């Protein structure tokens, strides 16, 4: 077999290169940045990049490309027409995000429950005033999209004594879910109406874009909170602003937005009942270690002609 050239669009530590080499010592690993990656595409067999990175022009310049691996779970920028109609393998890093994202969600939930979002504002203004607090215990969490991240959120929520509801396309037996709903609109509305906390954990596809709008927000409890750690475009942001202003829901914790960075003109910035984080829920010192370990496993499978994990359906988008 000719030497495989792996182009990686991200800095790698020596330990990451050693991990890939341990899977296949003969591969040639080319670590690139935005300025240098284009020049290596004509010789590239395997591209490792991010699902949000503009990749179409690189694909068109890579006649020998056989496989693209996304270091992210989302692959929205990798689903261009050329790859959808080709035999090029597409995989992602689904399954490595559960720990940091679930902790991020719980941090936001606890912040709202204990009033920390308001306490921080009062601290900055040197105001000593008690704020109403609550508990997560015996409250209801609804998870829209029960993949690897959703399951990790459910697991942690059950440990805190919460009732967990969830929706997914296929009905399965779930250890940490009290009630599972199908993903049709009527079922989701029923689930949303019962929840004190709602987490969006879906991939962004044509079917999920603008999935959450005023209709869905209106059936939620006025005391409920909405959290999005998936993709911003799943929520209609204008409708969310309306729901928050009209107190249809109590608050929102948002890590992702339809346009990033979130424009300075967005009214979300100034809302006291909103927690904003800059798309960091999945970040962790262990992130790249986990992503490269998964890639190295798949590299062995690729070379040996075995079934690969995390194959993306290029039509469905996940």
C-alpha positions as CSV (number, residue, x, y, z in Angstrom):
1,X,0.0,0.0,0.0
2,X,1.3,3.5,-0.9
3,X,1.9,5.9,2.0
4,X,-1.2,7.5,3.2
5,X,-1.0,11.3,3.6
6,X,-3.1,12.6,6.5
7,X,-3.7,16.3,6.5
8,X,-4.8,17.7,9.9
9,X,-6.4,21.1,10.0
10,X,-5.5,21.8,13.7
11,X,-2.3,21.9,15.8
12,X,-1.3,18.6,17.3
13,X,0.9,17.8,20.3
14,X,3.6,15.2,20.0
15,X,1.4,12.7,22.0
16,X,-1.3,13.0,19.4
17,X,1.1,12.3,16.5
18,X,2.4,9.3,18.5
19,X,-1.1,8.0,18.9
20,X,-1.8,8.2,15.2
21,X,1.5,6.6,14.4
22,X,0.8,3.8,16.9
23,X,-2.3,3.0,14.9
24,X,-0.3,3.0,11.6
25,X,3.4,3.7,11.7
26,X,3.7,4.3,7.9
27,X,1.3,7.2,7.5
28,X,2.6,10.7,6.8
29,X,1.0,13.3,9.0
30,X,0.8,16.9,7.7
31,X,-0.3,19.4,10.3
32,X,-1.6,22.6,8.7
33,X,-3.2,25.9,9.4
34,X,-5.4,28.0,7.2
35,X,-2.5,29.5,5.3
36,X,-0.8,26.2,4.4
37,X,-3.6,23.6,4.1
38,X,-4.5,24.3,0.4
39,X,-1.0,23.4,-0.9
40,X,-1.2,19.9,0.6
41,X,-4.6,18.9,-0.7
42,X,-3.4,17.5,-4.0
43,X,-1.5,14.8,-2.1
44,X,-4.1,14.3,0.7
45,X,-5.8,10.9,1.2
46,X,-7.4,11.6,4.6
47,X,-8.5,15.0,5.9
48,X,-9.0,15.7,9.6
49,X,-10.8,19.0,10.1
50,X,-13.7,20.6,11.9
51,X,-17.3,20.3,10.9
52,X,-17.8,24.1,10.9
53,X,-14.7,24.8,8.8
54,X,-15.2,25.8,5.1
55,X,-14.0,22.7,3.4
56,X,-15.6,22.6,0.0
57,X,-12.8,24.3,-1.8
58,X,-10.3,21.9,-0.2
59,X,-12.3,18.9,-1.3
60,X,-12.3,20.2,-4.9
61,X,-8.5,20.4,-4.8
62,X,-8.0,16.9,-3.4
63,X,-8.3,14.3,-6.2
64,X,-7.0,11.4,-4.0
65,X,-9.2,12.2,-0.9
66,X,-10.8,9.0,0.4
67,X,-12.0,10.0,3.9
68,X,-12.8,13.1,5.9
69,X,-12.9,12.9,9.7
70,X,-14.5,15.8,11.6
71,X,-13.0,16.6,15.0
72,X,-16.4,17.9,16.0
73,X,-19.8,16.1,16.2
74,X,-21.4,18.6,13.9
75,X,-20.6,18.3,10.1
76,X,-22.8,21.0,8.7
77,X,-20.0,22.6,6.5
78,X,-19.0,19.1,5.2
79,X,-22.3,18.2,3.6
80,X,-21.7,20.0,0.2
81,X,-23.1,18.5,-3.0
82,X,-19.8,17.0,-4.2
83,X,-19.2,14.9,-1.2
84,X,-22.9,13.8,-0.9
85,X,-22.7,12.3,-4.4
86,X,-19.3,10.7,-3.9
87,X,-17.9,7.6,-2.2
88,X,-15.8,9.7,0.1
89,X,-16.2,8.4,3.7
90,X,-17.3,11.0,6.3
91,X,-17.0,10.4,10.0
92,X,-17.3,12.6,13.0
93,X,-16.2,12.7,16.7
94,X,-19.6,12.0,18.2
95,X,-19.5,10.5,21.6
96,X,-16.6,12.4,23.1
97,X,-18.5,15.6,24.1
98,X,-20.8,14.2,26.8
99,X,-18.7,14.9,29.9
100,X,-17.9,18.6,29.3
101,X,-21.2,19.5,27.7
102,X,-23.3,17.8,30.4
103,X,-21.2,19.6,33.1
104,X,-21.8,22.9,31.3
105,X,-25.5,22.3,31.1
106,X,-25.7,21.5,34.8
107,X,-23.6,24.5,35.7
108,X,-26.1,26.7,33.9
109,X,-29.1,25.0,35.5
110,X,-27.6,25.3,38.9
111,X,-26.7,28.9,38.3
112,X,-30.3,29.8,37.5
113,X,-31.7,27.6,40.3
114,X,-29.5,29.1,43.0
115,X,-29.7,32.7,41.5
116,X,-26.0,32.9,40.8
117,X,-26.7,34.8,37.5
118,X,-28.3,37.6,39.6
119,X,-25.8,37.3,42.5
120,X,-22.9,38.0,40.2
121,X,-24.6,41.1,38.8
122,X,-25.3,42.3,42.4
123,X,-21.7,41.6,43.4
124,X,-20.4,43.8,40.6
125,X,-22.8,46.6,41.8
126,X,-21.8,45.9,45.5
127,X,-25.5,45.2,46.4
128,X,-26.2,42.9,49.4
129,X,-29.7,41.5,48.7
130,X,-31.0,38.0,49.1
131,X,-32.3,36.4,45.9
132,X,-35.0,33.7,45.7
133,X,-33.5,30.3,45.1
134,X,-34.7,26.9,44.2
135,X,-33.5,23.3,43.8
136,X,-33.1,20.9,40.8
137,X,-34.2,18.0,43.1
138,X,-37.7,16.7,42.1
139,X,-37.9,19.1,39.1
140,X,-38.4,17.9,35.5
141,X,-35.8,18.1,32.8
142,X,-36.7,17.6,29.1
143,X,-34.0,16.7,26.6
144,X,-34.7,17.2,23.0
145,X,-32.4,14.8,21.2
146,X,-31.1,11.8,23.2
147,X,-27.7,11.0,21.7
148,X,-24.5,10.6,23.5
149,X,-24.6,14.1,25.0
150,X,-28.3,13.8,25.9
151,X,-27.7,10.5,27.7
152,X,-24.8,12.0,29.7
153,X,-27.0,14.9,30.7
154,X,-29.8,12.5,31.7
155,X,-27.4,10.5,33.8
156,X,-26.2,13.5,35.8
157,X,-29.8,14.8,36.2
158,X,-31.0,11.6,37.6
159,X,-28.1,11.7,40.1
160,X,-29.5,15.0,41.3
161,X,-33.0,13.5,41.8
162,X,-34.6,15.0,38.7
163,X,-37.4,13.5,36.6
164,X,-36.0,13.1,33.1
165,X,-38.1,13.2,29.9
166,X,-36.5,12.9,26.4
167,X,-37.4,12.8,22.8
168,X,-35.7,10.8,20.0
169,X,-36.5,9.3,16.6
170,X,-36.3,5.7,17.7
171,X,-38.0,4.3,20.8
172,X,-35.4,2.5,22.9
173,X,-35.0,1.4,26.5
174,X,-33.1,4.2,28.3
175,X,-31.6,3.7,31.8
176,X,-31.8,7.3,32.9
177,X,-35.0,8.5,31.2
178,X,-38.3,8.3,33.0
179,X,-40.4,8.8,29.9
180,X,-39.3,8.8,26.2
181,X,-41.3,10.6,23.6
182,X,-41.2,10.2,19.8
183,X,-39.8,13.2,17.9
184,X,-43.0,14.4,16.2
185,X,-44.3,17.9,17.0
186,X,-47.3,17.0,19.1
187,X,-45.2,14.7,21.3
188,X,-42.6,17.4,21.7
189,X,-45.2,20.0,22.7
190,X,-46.6,17.6,25.3
191,X,-43.1,17.0,26.7
192,X,-42.2,20.7,26.8
193,X,-45.4,21.6,28.7
194,X,-44.3,19.4,31.6
195,X,-40.6,20.5,31.9
196,X,-39.0,22.9,34.3
197,X,-35.7,22.8,32.3
198,X,-35.4,22.1,28.6
199,X,-32.1,21.2,26.9
200,X,-31.6,21.1,23.1
201,X,-29.1,18.4,22.1
202,X,-29.9,17.8,18.4
203,X,-27.8,18.0,15.3
204,X,-28.6,20.9,12.9
205,X,-30.3,19.5,9.8
206,X,-33.0,20.8,7.4
207,X,-35.6,19.2,9.7
208,X,-34.2,20.8,12.9
209,X,-33.6,24.3,11.7
210,X,-35.9,26.7,13.5
211,X,-37.4,23.7,15.3
212,X,-38.0,25.8,18.4
213,X,-40.1,28.9,17.8
214,X,-42.9,30.8,19.5
215,X,-45.3,27.9,19.3
216,X,-43.0,25.6,21.2
217,X,-41.9,28.3,23.7
218,X,-45.5,29.3,24.4
219,X,-46.4,25.8,25.7
220,X,-43.5,25.8,28.2
221,X,-44.1,26.8,31.8
222,X,-43.6,30.5,32.6
223,X,-41.2,29.3,35.3
224,X,-39.2,27.1,32.8
225,X,-35.7,27.6,31.5
226,X,-34.4,26.7,28.0
227,X,-30.8,25.7,27.3
228,X,-29.1,25.3,23.9
229,X,-25.7,23.5,23.6
230,X,-26.4,22.1,20.1
231,X,-26.6,24.6,17.2
232,X,-28.0,28.2,17.3
233,X,-30.1,27.9,14.2
234,X,-32.3,25.2,15.9
235,X,-33.9,28.1,17.8
236,X,-35.7,31.0,16.1
237,X,-33.8,33.7,18.1
238,X,-36.3,36.4,17.4
239,X,-39.0,34.2,18.8
240,X,-36.8,33.4,21.8
241,X,-36.3,37.1,22.5
242,X,-40.0,37.7,22.3
243,X,-40.7,34.8,24.7
244,X,-38.1,36.2,27.2
245,X,-39.4,39.7,27.0
246,X,-43.0,38.6,27.4
247,X,-42.0,36.2,30.2
248,X,-43.4,33.2,28.4
249,X,-40.4,31.4,29.9
250,X,-38.2,32.4,32.9
251,X,-34.8,32.3,31.3
252,X,-32.3,30.8,28.9
253,X,-28.8,29.5,28.9
254,X,-27.2,29.8,25.5
255,X,-23.9,28.5,24.3
256,X,-24.6,28.6,20.5
257,X,-26.2,31.1,18.2
258,X,-27.4,31.4,14.7
259,X,-24.6,33.9,14.0
260,X,-21.3,33.7,15.9
261,X,-20.0,35.8,17.4
262,X,-23.3,36.9,18.7
263,X,-23.8,40.4,17.2
264,X,-23.4,43.3,19.7
265,X,-26.8,44.5,18.7
266,X,-28.6,41.3,20.0
267,X,-31.0,42.1,22.8
268,X,-29.9,38.8,24.4
269,X,-26.8,40.4,25.8
270,X,-28.6,42.8,28.1
271,X,-31.2,40.4,29.4
272,X,-30.7,39.5,33.1
273,X,-32.5,36.2,32.7
274,X,-30.0,35.0,30.0
275,X,-26.6,33.3,30.5
276,X,-24.4,33.6,27.4
277,X,-21.3,31.5,26.8
278,X,-19.2,31.8,23.6
279,X,-19.6,28.2,22.2
280,X,-17.4,26.6,24.8
281,X,-19.6,23.9,26.2
282,X,-17.6,21.1,24.6
283,X,-14.2,22.5,25.4
284,X,-12.0,20.6,27.8
285,X,-8.2,20.0,28.2
286,X,-9.0,16.4,27.3
287,X,-11.0,17.2,24.1
288,X,-8.3,16.7,21.5
289,X,-6.9,13.6,23.3
290,X,-10.3,12.0,23.0
291,X,-10.8,13.1,19.4
292,X,-7.5,11.8,18.2
293,X,-7.9,8.5,20.1
294,X,-11.2,8.0,18.2
295,X,-9.6,9.0,14.9
296,X,-6.7,6.6,15.5
297,X,-9.1,3.8,16.2
298,X,-10.9,4.6,12.9
299,X,-7.7,4.8,11.1
300,X,-6.9,1.2,12.0
301,X,-10.4,0.2,10.9
302,X,-10.0,2.1,7.6
303,X,-6.6,0.5,6.8
304,X,-7.9,-3.0,7.7
305,X,-11.1,-2.6,5.7
306,X,-13.3,-3.0,8.9
307,X,-16.5,-1.3,9.8
308,X,-15.8,2.3,10.9
309,X,-17.4,4.0,13.8
310,X,-19.4,7.3,13.6
311,X,-20.1,7.0,9.9
312,X,-22.2,10.0,8.9
313,X,-25.2,9.6,6.7
314,X,-24.5,12.3,4.1
315,X,-28.1,12.6,3.3
316,X,-29.5,12.9,6.8
317,X,-26.6,15.0,8.0
318,X,-25.6,13.0,11.1
